[in-house]
C-alpha cells in the first residue's frame, strides 16, 4: 500500500510539473475589431430595429498601442515612412463586398492596411499581402489602392490608437483613424 501511495504522489508531482507552463505576459497593445456598419456584430442580434444587411460591408482587426506620455508622430511613428497602422501584426481589413473609399474602388477581399503619415496628410495603403508582423515584409508591388487623407487635429489627445466608424446614412459611413492629436477621415460607400 505504501508503495502504491508513493507511486501516486510521485506521478502527481510529475504531472504538476508538466502542466506548470508559464505563459508570457499580456500584450500591451490589445487587439480590437470594428465593423461597418458600426456595431454590426452586436446590433445584428440585439438591435433588429436598425434593419442591418445580412453581412457587414467590412471589418478591421488592429492592435491599439498607447501614447503613455510619449510623442507619437515624428518620433514613435516617423513621418514619411511606412507604418503598420497600429502595433504588432499589420492591420487587416476584410471587405465583404466591393466598396468605394473616397470615391476609389476597393474590391471584395482581405487586405493589410498601412499608412505613410506626413504633417499635412496620410497616404492610406491597402495591400494584398496579409498575416505579416508590422511593416517589415511590406512590398509596394502588392498595393491595390492608395488614398490621401488630410490630417485633422483632435480637440483632445486620443490615448490609444483607434479606428472607428460612424454611419452617415444607409450605405455610407466614415472611417476615423486617430492617435494623439491627429486623425484622418475616409468616406466609405457600400
Residue pairs with C-beta under 8 A, 6 or more apart in sequence:
27 63
27 88
28 65
28 66
29 63
29 64
29 65
29 66
29 86
29 87
29 88
30 63
30 64
31 61
31 62
31 63
31 64
31 88
32 61
32 62
32 63
32 64
32 162
32 163
33 41
33 59
33 60
33 61
34 59
34 60
34 163
34 164
34 165
35 41
35 56
35 58
35 59
35 60
35 165
36 56
36 57
36 58
36 59
36 165
36 167
36 173
36 175
36 188
36 190
37 43
37 50
37 52
37 53
37 56
37 57
37 165
37 167
37 173
38 164
38 165
38 166
38 167
38 173
39 47
40 52
40 56
40 59
41 56
43 50
43 52
44 52
55 96
55 97
56 96
57 95
57 96
57 97
57 99
57 173
57 188
57 190
58 93
58 94
58 95
58 96
58 99
58 188
58 190
59 93
59 94
59 96
60 91
60 92
60 93
60 94
60 113
60 163
61 91
61 92
61 94
62 85
62 86
62 91
62 92
62 113
62 161
62 163
63 86
63 87
63 88
63 89
63 91
63 161
64 86
64 87
64 160
64 161
64 162
65 76
65 86
65 87
65 160
65 161
65 179
66 159
66 160
66 161
67 157
67 158
67 159
67 160
67 179
67 180
68 159
70 76
72 179
72 180
72 182
73 79
73 117
73 119
73 179
73 180
73 182
74 119
77 83
77 117
77 179
79 117
79 118
79 119
80 116
80 117
80 118
81 116
82 114
82 115
82 116
82 125
82 135
82 138
83 114
83 115
83 116
83 117
83 135
84 90
84 91
84 114
84 134
84 135
85 91
85 113
85 114
85 115
85 124
85 161
85 163
85 177
86 161
86 163
87 161
88 133
88 134
89 131
89 132
89 133
89 134
90 112
90 113
90 114
90 127
90 130
90 132
90 133
90 134
90 135
90 138
91 112
91 113
91 114
91 163
92 110
92 111
92 112
92 113
92 130
92 131
93 110
93 111
93 112
93 113
93 126
94 109
94 110
95 106
95 107
95 108
95 109
95 110
95 111
96 108
97 108
97 190
98 105
98 106
98 107
98 108
99 105
99 106
99 188
99 189
99 190
100 106
100 188
100 189
100 190
101 145
101 147
101 175
101 186
101 187
101 188
102 147
102 149
102 186
102 187
103 187
104 145
104 147
105 145
106 126
106 144
106 145
107 144
109 128
110 130
111 126
111 127
111 128
111 130
111 144
112 126
112 127
112 128
112 129
112 130
112 132
113 124
113 125
113 126
113 127
114 124
114 125
114 127
114 135
114 138
115 122
115 123
115 124
115 125
115 177
116 122
116 123
116 125
117 151
117 182
118 151
119 151
120 150
120 151
121 148
121 149
121 150
121 151
121 184
122 148
122 149
122 151
122 177
122 184
123 146
123 147
123 148
123 149
124 146
124 147
124 148
124 149
124 177
124 184
124 186
125 143
125 145
125 146
126 143
126 144
126 145
126 146
127 138
127 139
127 142
127 143
127 144
128 142
128 144
129 137
129 138
129 139
129 142
132 138
147 186
149 184
149 185
149 186
150 184
151 182
151 183
151 184
152 182
152 183
152 184
152 185
153 181
153 182
153 183
154 178
154 180
154 181
154 182
154 183
157 180
157 181
158 178
158 179
158 180
158 181
158 183
160 179
161 178
161 179
162 176
162 177
162 178
162 179
163 175
163 176
163 177
163 178
164 175
164 176
164 178
165 173
165 174
165 175
165 176
165 188
166 173
166 174
166 176
167 173
168 174
168 187
171 189
171 190
172 187
172 188
172 189
172 190
173 187
173 188
173 190
174 185
174 186
174 187
174 188
175 185
175 186
175 188
176 183
176 184
176 185
177 183
177 184
177 185
177 186
178 184
